[in-house]
Amino acid sequence: MMPSARAVSLALGCAIAAGCAETPPVRRAFHIAGRDGAVTVPKADADRLAALSGLAEIQYGAAAAEFDLSDRQSDLSKINRVAGSFRMQVSFNTFRALDLVHYYSQLTQGGYDLALLGALEAWGIGSATPPPEPPTDEELAVLREHIGPHLIQFFDPGGVALLSPAARLAPMGLQYAYGVDLALVEARRSGFNAVLFEWDRYARALGRQDPNNYWSLPIRNPFDGPPLGTLRLPPNHGLAVIGLRDQTVTIAGETYGGIIDPRSLRPAQGTCLAAVRAPTCLMAHVLAHALIVLGMEEGARILPSFPEADVLIMPDRQPVELWATEGWIRDYTPAADAPIPRRWGQHPTPEKTGADGSESMLPGVESGST
C-alpha cells in the first residue's frame, strides 16, 4: 500500500540531503483524482508555495481527466471507442504522452504494452467484483491477438488509431507520471527554478533544494516497513517507485499482483519492487513497469536502451535483496537496518553526482524537453 501523505511528508523531511536541519523545505500535500500529491519548495521560496500548488493541481487534474476511462468524453475513452474504425484527434497532451510511452514500450522487448485493457479486465484488476475463476488459456489466446505495439498508430497532428476493433488502451498510471512531467514543464515556463513535484508513485525535481544539495526522496518499502533508503534527484529528473502488489486481485482464494505480463497476459511474478530514476517520469514509468514484468535477468538486457536511467530492483523472495545500477548506488543512502544494494546491470552510466555533492549532469536534462 502507498504510505499516507503525512507519512511521506515526515519521511521526506528526514530524507532531504545535508543541510536539512538548517533550512528545511516547505511542503503542501493535497489529493487529486484519488491520489496523494504534494509540492515542496525551499524555505526561501515559501511565498511561492501556494502558486506552485495551484499550478500542480491544474496540471494533475488535466492529466487525470484525459486518461479517465470512466468518463466517455475523455481522450482515452474516445480512442478505445473507435478502435478498428477511425483515427481519433486528441489533445496535444494526450497525443504526446501516448506517443512517448509507445516509443519507450518498444524498447522494453515486450515488458510494457499500452493495449492491455482487455487483459486487465479479464483478471478483474481494478474491478470491485473479480471473476470467480482466472481466465482460461483459450480466453487469453483470443485477447493476445488484439495486443501489441503494432496495433497503435500515430498521425500528426494529434491523431491516434487502434488497428484492431478489440484493442483498447489502459493508462496503468501513466496519467500520474505525465501529470508530474507537465507540472514541471509549466513551472519552468512560469519562471520557477526550485520545486519538487509528487503525485501517486512519481516525483520530479526542478532545480535543487538549495545551492549545495539536490532534492532527496525516501524509497518506500513494498512491505510497509520504514523506507529502504533515500535517493538524490538531480535537476529535472523523475522518479517512479512501482510495487508488484500496489494493486492486487483475489480470485478463487489466490491473490495476484496487479501488473500484467504483456507476453503471457498473466499477472507478473518474481519482482517485488522496481524504482527508476530517469530524465522524465514517463520514461521511469515505462521502465519500472517493464522491470516488474521482466525481472533481473531479462531486465538487464533492456537497460542499454535506457542509458540515462538508473534502477533499484527487489526480487520477490526472502531474505530481502536489493540490486541497483552504478549510478543509483552512487546517489543512494541506505536506511539503517536496510539491505545495501548490490551492483546490477551492464549499461554504461554517464558520470553523475559525486558523493561530495559535486555535479556532473546527464546530457540534455537541462534542455527544455518534457
C-alpha positions in Angstrom: 0.0 0.0 0.0 1.1 3.6 -0.6 2.1 5.5 2.6 -0.1 8.3 3.7 0.7 11.9 2.7 1.6 12.6 6.3 3.9 9.6 6.5 5.6 10.6 3.2 5.9 14.2 4.4 7.6 13.1 7.6 9.9 10.7 5.8 10.8 13.4 3.2 11.5 15.9 5.9 14.1 13.5 7.3 15.4 12.5 3.9 16.5 15.8 2.4 20.2 15.9 1.8 22.7 17.6 4.1 21.6 20.9 5.4 18.1 19.8 6.2 18.2 20.8 9.8 19.3 24.3 8.9 16.9 25.1 6.0 14.0 22.6 6.0 11.9 22.8 2.8 8.2 23.7 2.9 5.7 21.2 1.7 2.0 21.2 0.8 0.0 18.0 0.3 -3.3 17.6 -1.5 -5.5 14.9 -3.1 -6.2 14.8 -6.8 -8.2 12.1 -8.7 -8.0 9.7 -5.8 -4.2 10.0 -5.3 -2.0 11.9 -2.9 0.0 14.7 -4.4 2.4 17.3 -3.0 4.6 20.3 -3.8 7.8 21.1 -1.9 9.8 24.3 -2.2 13.0 25.6 -0.5 12.3 27.6 2.7 13.4 30.7 0.9 10.7 30.3 -1.6 7.8 29.6 0.8 5.9 32.5 -0.6 5.7 30.7 -3.9 4.2 27.5 -2.5 0.6 28.5 -3.0 1.2 29.4 -6.6 3.1 26.2 -7.4 0.5 24.1 -5.6 -2.2 25.6 -7.7 -0.2 25.0 -10.9 0.4 21.4 -9.9 -3.3 20.8 -9.1 -4.3 22.2 -12.5 -1.8 20.0 -14.4 -2.5 16.9 -12.4 -6.3 17.3 -12.8 -5.9 17.8 -16.6 -3.8 14.7 -17.0 -6.3 12.6 -14.9 -9.2 13.8 -17.0 -7.6 13.0 -20.3 -6.9 9.4 -19.3 -10.1 8.7 -17.3 -11.7 5.5 -18.6 -14.8 6.1 -16.5 -15.5 9.3 -18.5 -16.8 8.6 -22.0 -15.7 12.1 -23.0 -12.0 11.6 -22.1 -9.5 11.2 -24.9 -8.6 7.6 -23.9 -12.2 6.5 -23.9 -12.8 8.1 -27.3 -9.7 6.3 -28.8 -10.9 2.9 -27.4 -14.5 3.5 -28.6 -13.5 3.9 -32.3 -10.9 1.2 -32.3 -10.6 -0.5 -35.7 -12.7 2.2 -37.4 -11.3 5.7 -37.2 -8.3 7.7 -36.1 -9.2 10.0 -33.2 -7.9 13.5 -32.9 -6.9 14.1 -29.3 -5.3 16.9 -27.2 -1.7 17.7 -27.5 -1.0 16.3 -24.0 -2.8 13.0 -24.7 -1.0 12.6 -28.0 2.4 13.5 -26.6 2.0 11.1 -23.6 0.8 8.2 -25.7 3.4 8.7 -28.4 6.3 8.8 -25.8 5.0 5.8 -23.9 4.5 3.8 -27.1 8.1 4.6 -28.1 9.5 3.6 -24.7 7.4 0.5 -24.7 9.1 -0.7 -27.9 12.4 -0.6 -26.1 11.3 -3.0 -23.4 11.2 -6.1 -25.6 7.6 -6.9 -24.6 7.8 -5.8 -21.0 5.3 -3.0 -21.4 2.3 -2.6 -23.6 -0.4 0.1 -23.7 -3.1 -2.1 -25.2 -3.7 -4.2 -22.1 -7.1 -3.1 -21.0 -8.8 -6.4 -22.1 -6.3 -8.4 -20.1 -6.7 -6.2 -17.0 -10.5 -6.6 -17.2 -10.2 -10.4 -17.7 -8.3 -10.7 -14.5 -10.6 -8.2 -12.7 -7.7 -5.9 -11.9 -9.2 -2.6 -10.8 -12.7 -4.1 -10.5 -14.8 -4.2 -7.4 -16.1 -7.7 -8.5 -13.2 -10.0 -9.7 -14.2 -13.0 -11.8 -14.9 -16.3 -9.9 -12.1 -18.1 -11.8 -8.9 -17.0 -13.7 -9.3 -16.6 -17.4 -8.6 -19.7 -19.4 -5.7 -20.3 -21.8 -8.2 -20.1 -24.7 -9.6 -16.7 -23.5 -6.1 -15.3 -23.1 -5.2 -16.6 -26.6 -8.1 -14.6 -28.1 -7.1 -11.5 -26.2 -3.5 -11.8 -27.3 -4.5 -11.3 -30.9 -5.5 -7.7 -30.0 -2.5 -6.7 -28.0 0.8 -5.3 -29.2 2.6 -2.1 -30.2 2.0 -2.8 -33.9 -1.7 -2.1 -33.3 -1.2 1.5 -32.4 -0.6 4.2 -34.9 0.1 7.9 -34.5 -0.6 10.7 -37.1 0.5 14.3 -36.9 -1.1 16.5 -35.8 -2.7 14.7 -32.8 -4.2 11.6 -34.4 -4.2 8.2 -32.8 -5.7 4.9 -34.2 -6.1 1.4 -33.0 -5.9 -1.1 -35.9 -8.0 -3.8 -34.2 -11.6 -3.3 -33.1 -10.9 -5.2 -29.9 -7.7 -3.4 -29.0 -8.1 -1.0 -26.1 -5.6 1.2 -24.2 -5.1 1.2 -20.5 -3.4 4.1 -18.7 -1.8 1.9 -15.9 -0.7 5.0 -14.0 0.8 6.9 -16.9 -1.6 9.8 -16.2 0.1 10.4 -12.8 3.6 10.2 -14.3 2.7 12.6 -17.1 0.9 15.0 -14.7 4.1 15.4 -12.8 6.1 16.0 -16.0 3.5 18.6 -17.2 3.7 20.4 -13.8 7.5 20.6 -14.0 7.4 22.0 -17.6 4.7 24.5 -16.7 6.7 25.6 -13.6 9.8 26.1 -15.7 7.9 28.1 -18.3 6.4 30.3 -15.5 9.9 31.2 -14.2 10.1 29.0 -11.1 13.5 27.3 -10.6 13.3 25.1 -7.5 10.5 22.8 -6.7 9.8 19.1 -6.1 6.5 17.7 -7.5 5.0 14.4 -6.3 1.9 12.5 -7.3 1.0 9.0 -6.5 4.2 6.9 -7.1 6.0 9.6 -9.1 8.2 12.6 -8.4 10.3 15.1 -10.4 12.7 17.8 -9.3 13.2 21.2 -10.8 16.5 22.8 -9.7 17.9 22.0 -6.2 16.7 22.1 -2.7 19.4 24.7 -2.0 22.6 25.7 -3.8 24.6 22.9 -2.2 22.1 20.0 -2.2 19.9 18.1 -4.5 16.3 17.2 -3.7 16.3 13.8 -2.0 13.4 11.3 -1.6 12.7 8.2 0.5 12.4 4.9 -1.3 9.3 3.2 0.1 9.4 -0.4 1.4 6.9 -2.6 -0.5 6.2 -4.5 2.7 5.0 -1.3 4.5 8.1 -1.0 6.7 10.3 2.0 7.0 11.8 3.5 3.8 14.6 1.4 2.3 16.8 4.5 2.0 16.9 7.9 0.2 17.9 8.8 -3.3 19.1 12.2 -4.6 17.3 13.5 -7.6 19.3 15.8 -9.9 17.6 18.7 -11.6 14.8 17.8 -14.0 15.0 14.1 -13.1 11.9 12.0 -12.4 11.4 9.0 -10.1 8.9 6.1 -10.3 8.7 3.6 -7.5 6.4 0.7 -8.6 5.5 -2.3 -6.5 4.2 -5.7 -7.7 1.4 -5.6 -5.2 0.5 -1.9 -5.3 -2.8 -3.2 -6.6 -4.0 -6.8 -6.1 -6.9 -9.1 -7.1 -8.0 -12.2 -5.3 -9.6 -15.0 -7.5 -10.6 -18.4 -6.2 -8.7 -17.8 -3.0 -5.4 -16.8 -4.7 -4.1 -13.2 -4.7 -2.3 -11.8 -7.7 -0.4 -8.6 -8.2 -2.0 -6.0 -10.4 0.7 -5.8 -13.1 0.1 -7.9 -16.2 2.9 -9.5 -18.3 2.0 -8.5 -21.9 3.6 -11.6 -23.3 1.6 -14.2 -21.3 -1.3 -11.9 -20.3 -0.9 -13.3 -16.8 0.0 -11.4 -13.6 3.7 -10.8 -13.3 5.7 -12.7 -10.7 9.2 -12.7 -9.3 10.0 -9.0 -8.8 8.6 -7.2 -5.8 9.7 -3.6 -6.5 11.3 -1.6 -9.3 12.4 2.1 -8.7 13.7 4.0 -11.7 15.3 7.5 -11.9 15.2 8.9 -15.4 15.1 12.3 -17.2 11.2 12.1 -17.2 8.6 10.4 -15.1 7.1 8.9 -18.3 10.3 7.1 -19.1 10.6 6.0 -15.4 7.0 4.8 -15.5 7.5 2.5 -18.5 10.9 1.1 -17.4 9.7 0.4 -13.8 6.6 -1.5 -15.0 8.7 -3.4 -17.6 11.3 -4.4 -14.9 8.5 -5.8 -12.7 7.5 -8.0 -15.7 10.9 -8.9 -16.9 12.8 -9.4 -13.7 16.5 -9.1 -13.2 17.9 -11.3 -15.9 15.7 -10.2 -18.8 15.6 -6.7 -17.4 19.3 -6.3 -17.6 19.1 -6.8 -21.4 16.9 -3.7 -21.9 19.0 -1.3 -19.8 21.2 -0.3 -22.7 18.1 1.1 -24.3 17.7 3.4 -21.3 21.2 4.7 -20.8 20.1 7.8 -18.8 18.1 5.7 -16.3 19.2 4.3 -13.0 17.4 1.5 -11.3 16.8 -0.2 -7.9 15.2 -3.7 -8.1 14.0 -6.0 -5.4 13.3 -9.7 -6.2 10.2 -11.2 -4.6 11.9 -13.5 -2.2 13.3 -13.7 1.3 15.6 -12.6 2.7 15.2 -9.2 1.1 17.7 -8.4 -1.6 18.3 -5.1 -3.3 20.2 -4.7 -6.6 21.0 -1.4 -8.3 22.8 0.2 -11.2 26.1 2.0 -10.5 24.5 5.5 -10.8 21.8 4.6 -8.3 24.3 3.3 -5.8 26.3 6.5 -6.1 23.4 8.7 -5.2 21.7 6.4 -2.7 21.9 6.3 1.1 20.5 3.0 2.6 18.4 3.3 5.7 19.7 1.8 9.0 19.0 -1.9 9.1 18.0 -2.0 5.4 19.9 -4.1 2.9 22.7 -2.4 0.9 22.1 -2.7 -2.8 24.4 -4.9 -4.8 25.6 -3.7 -8.2 23.4 -4.9 -11.1 23.1 -4.1 -14.8 25.6 -3.7 -17.5 24.8 -0.5 -19.3 27.4 2.3 -19.1 26.2 5.1 -16.8 27.2 8.7 -17.5 29.0 10.4 -14.7 26.6 11.8 -12.2 26.7 13.4 -8.8 29.7 12.7 -6.7 29.5 11.7 -3.1 30.6 15.2 -2.1 27.6 16.8 -3.9 29.6 18.0 -6.9 27.6 18.0 -10.1 28.2 16.3 -13.4 24.9 16.4 -15.1 23.4 13.8 -17.5 23.3 15.0 -21.1 20.3 17.0 -22.0 18.5 17.2 -18.7 18.7 21.0 -18.6 17.1 21.3 -22.0 13.5 22.4 -22.5 12.3 18.9 -23.2 9.4 17.3 -21.2 
